[in-house]
Amino acid sequence: MKRARRYVVPLLLLAAAVQTAAVLPAMADGMPSPVPSTAEHERHEEHEEHGRPSPEANPEQRTIGIKLLDAPEDRQDDPRAHAYIVDHLAPGSTIERRVEVSNESSTPMHIDVYAAAASVAKGQFTVAADRTANELTGWTSLDTTGLDLAAHETAKVRATIQVPKNASAGERYGVIWAQTGPPEKRAGNLTLLGRVGVRMYLDIGPGGEPASDFEIEQLTPGRGSDGRAELRARIHNTGGRALDIGGRLVLSDGPGGLRAGPFSARTGTTLAPGERGDAIVPLDARVPEGPWAVELALRSGLVEHSTRATVTFPAAPGATGAVTAAVARAGHFSTPVVTGLAALALAAVGLLLPKFRRRRRR
């Protein structure tokens, strides 16, 4: 019996390996959402100067907010769909979404509401100037274009998006804006126009929605000109929808066994289908060079991938460090990998079980 146990232990370990391969995608559970909070939605201040403002100019601060109230039933678990209008529609379809606009200041305010164009390129979601139109804004109508809100009052605005039957396939981008003008009484010659908005990502096409996915291709440790360490991850959008990348980084096994983190990835990386870009995780100037074991988990909506490596940060500002171990992508395991491990386990069972039975009979 003592000898038979030699065969039982390897089988248990192999079975554990198969189970690990099946649950690895859950490693990113609890990762902070890459979607900005309501206060961080598209916020822009446009300055119009008439001559030179006086040093004493201090226009009244007028703050407004906006947030999305509706999400598609099939996207209730997607954090992006609760902050942005994200959907896939067939030509000829119509959807309605509500946004809430708020006057967060202590004075009454008139707020304009409208839809304007946006684009995704070079790793950025770029908003167009003023009220620039595109196809998506032409399909979008609002039940009101102006609100007169008392101090700290809120109001709901309904947006209806009607896609023409002859609309071509592809993803469109836009923003539903809430904008306030300057107060009637202002000091100096500086005019402030503030606007906040909710992004729109609308994909058009027959059948099901294109899959969303990405790959973490490369890690580059570095140190900024201000001396802060940072980790750059090269991301490739391999799916059919635009992605907003965010996530977290954990450092372990550093000098003297130090651990640090989690550190949040800098928001603002938006990749169009097929595009590559960098997700940057800023650290601290006091982070030692290392080496460190790093685990980076990135996410866009419901798509999550993580990777591990050993990195050394440079000592000099503006320099690049080294990745001293190959990056092992710990993302979603494909079916062939899990199936292969399972087949290996079954083969081991088939080879070892007859020997175990013969020894037990003896």
N, C-alpha and C positions, 0 to 999 in steps of 0.2 A: 504493500500500500504506500510506503514512503516513496518508492521510486515512481509510482503512478502520479504523484502530485507534481512532478516535474512537467508533465504534459498538460496539466490542468491550468497552471499559472500562466504560461504563454497564451493559451486560448483566451483567458479572461482579459489579458492585456490587449490582445488584438481586437476583441470585441469592444473594449473601451475606446480604441482608436477609431473604429467605425462610428461610434456614438459621438465622439468629439467632432468628427468631420461634419456630422449632420447638424450640430448646434452652433458652430462657429459664427454664422451670421448674426446671432443674437448678442454678440459681444458689444455692439454699439448701443445696446439698450440704455436708456436714460441719458443719452447724449443730448446736450442742449440743442434746441431747434435752431437751424440757421436763419429762420425767418425773423426779421426784426420785430420788436414790439410796436404797439400802436404809435407810441411817441417817436419811433425811429423810422416811420414810413417816409416815403419821398417827401423831403422838406427842403424847400428852396427859398432863398430871399433874393429878390431882384432889386438892384439899386439903380435909381435914375437920378443922376446929378444934374442940377441946373446951376452952374457955377461951382464955386468951392464952398463946402459946408463950413459953418462957423464952428470953432472949437467947443462952444457951449451947446451945440445941437445935441439934444437927447430926446428923440421922438418917443412917444408913448409906446411901450411894448404891447403888441396886440397878438395874442396867441390863439391859434385855432387847431383843431384836431380832426382826424377822420379815421374811421375803421369800417371794415367789412362785416356785415351781419349775417350773411348767408354763405353756405357751402353746399356743393352737390352731395346728394345722398351717398353716392359711391366713393366719396372722398372725405368722409368724416374722420378718418384716421390720418389724413394727410395734413401736416401743420401748415404747408404752403397754401392750401385751399382755404384756410381760415383767415389768412392775411391778405391774399391776392385772389383775383378772379382767375382761376386756372380751370380750363375745361376743354373737352374735345366735342365738336359738334359736326353733324352732317350738314351739307348744303340744304338750305330751306328751313333750318331749325331756328327756334327762338328761345332765349332764356331771360330771366329777370333776376337781378341781384340788388340788394339794398345796402346802402352805406349810411353811416351815422356821422353827421357833421356837428362839431361842438365849438362853441365860443368859450374858450378857457380863460378869457380875460375878465376884468371887472367893469367893463364898459360895453354898451350895445355896439353891435357890429353888423355891417352888410357883407355877405359872403357870396361870391360868384361860384357856381358849380358848372363844370364842363368837362368834356373828354378831349384829350389831345394825344398826338402820336408819340411813339417811342420805338427804339430799335435795340437789338442785342448784337454786339460786335466787339471784338478784342477784349473779351472777358468782362464787359460792362453792360449793364442795363442803362441805356442813354435816353434821356427824355428830350423831346424836341422843344424848341423855343416857343414861348407864348402859346398860341392856340393852333399850332400846325396840325393839319388833318392828315389822315391816311385811310385805308380801307376800313379798318376796324372802327375808327371814330365815326365814319360815315354810316356804319351799321348800328351805332350806339345812340340812343335817345334817353333823355332824363325827364322825369315828371316835373322838375323845376330847375331853373337856371340861376335863381337868386334867392337868398335867405336873409331875413332880417332877424337876428338873434339877440335876445337880451343877454346880460352878463351871465355866464355859466349855463346858458341854455343849449339844448341839443335839438336836432331835427333829423328826420330820416328822408333820404332821397332814393327813389327807385330808378334803376338803370335797366333799360330793355335793349337787348342785343338781338337783332334780326339778321340772320345770315341769308343772303340771296341764294336762290336755287342754282344759279350758274357760278357760284363762288369757286375759285380754284383751290386745290389742296395746298396746305402749308400752314405755318404758325404765324399769327399776327400779334403785335404788341401795342399797348397803349396805356394811358393812365386816366383815371377819373380824378380830376383836381377840384379842390376847394381853395379859393383864393380870396384874400382880403386886400383892400387898398389902404392908402394912408389915412390917418385920422383927419378930420376936418381942420383941426388946429394943430399945426406942427411947427417945431422950431427949426430955424436954419433952412437950407435949400436941399436937404436930403429926403428923398421919397423912398419908402420901403414898401415893397410888394411881397407879401409872404404867401406861399401856397404849400399845401400838403396833399398827398394823393395816394390812391390805391392802384397798384399795378394790374394790368390785364395781360394774361397769356392765353390766347385762344387758338386752338389748333382746329383746322377745317379739313374734312376728308370723309369718305365713305367708310363703313365698317368700324372696326375697333380702333382704339387709340394707339398710336405708335408707342413702343416700350421706351421707358426711361432707364438709362444706365450710364456708368462712367467707370474709368480705370484710373488708379493712382500709378503713374508711370515712373516717377523719379522724386527723390527727396534731396534737398540741398540745404545744409545748415550754413548759416551766415551770421554776420553781425552788422547792424546798420551803422550809418555815419554817427549816430548818437551813442553808439556803444552797446545798444540793446541786442541781445541774441535773438535770432528768428529762424524759423524752419519754413522753407518753401516746398510745396508739393505740386508737381506738375500733374494736372488733371486733364484727361481726354474724355470729352462727352461722346460716348459711343452709341447713344440712343437717338430717338427721334423727337425729343422735346427739349426745350431750354431748361437749364438747371441753375438753381441758386445754391452754391456750395457753402457749407459751414461745418463746424465740428469742434473737436477738442484734441489736445495733445497731453500725454502723461509722460514724464521723465522718471526713470528709475535706474538703480545700479550705477549712480554717478560716483564721483570721487568720495571716498569714505562712506559709501553706501547711501549717499544722498538721494532723496526723492523730491519731485517738484510737480506741481500741477494739480488739477487739470487747467490748461491754458486754452482759451477759446480762439478759434480761427477768426481772423478779421473778416467782417461781413462785406459784401459788395462784389464778390466773384460770381458773375452770371455767364454761363457758357451756352452758346447756340449749338444745335446739333452738329457734330463733327469737329467742333472747335476745341482747341487746347488753351489752357490758361493756368495761372498759379494761384493756389490757395496759400495764404501767408498766416503763420501763427507767430505773433510777436511775444517775446519772453521778457527777460529782465536783464539789465546791464550787469547784475551781480551773478548771473548764472555762470558757473565755471566752464572751462573748455570741455571737460569730460575725460574720457568717453562716457556717453550716456546710452542706456537702452531706451528707445523711444517707441511709443505706441500711438499712432495717429488714427483717429476714427473720423471719417467725413460722411456727410449726409446731404441729400437733397430730397425733401419730401419723404417718401417711404423707401428710397434707395439708399443703402448704407454699405460702405466698404471700410475696411481698416487695414493697416499695414504696420509691420514692426521692423526695426533696424537698429544698428548701433552707429551713433554719429558722434563726431567731435566738432565743437564749435571753434571758430578761429579766435585768436586773441585780439587782433587788430580790427578797428572799425572799418567797414567797407570790404572786408575780406570774406572769402568763402572757405568753409571747413570741409571735412571729409566724411564720407559714409564708409565705415570700416567693416561693415557686414552687408551682405546682399539683402535688398529689400524683399521681404516675403509678404506677398499680398494675401491677406486673410479675409478676403471678401466672401461672396456667395460661392460655395462649392458647387461645381457643376455635377450633374447626375452621373457622368462617367467616372468621376473621382470616387464618389460614394459607392457606386456599383463595383468599381475595381477593388476597393478595400473589402467590401462584403464578400466578393468572390474569393479574395485571398484568404479571408477568415474561413470560408466554407472549405476551401482546398486544404487548409491546415487541419481542419477537423477531420476531413476524409482520410488524410494520411496518418494522423496520430491516433485516431480512435481504435483501429484494429490492434495496434501495438498495446494500447492501454488495456483492451479486453483480454489479449493473450497473457499479459503479465498478471492481470487480476485472477484468471483461471489457475495460473501456476501457484 
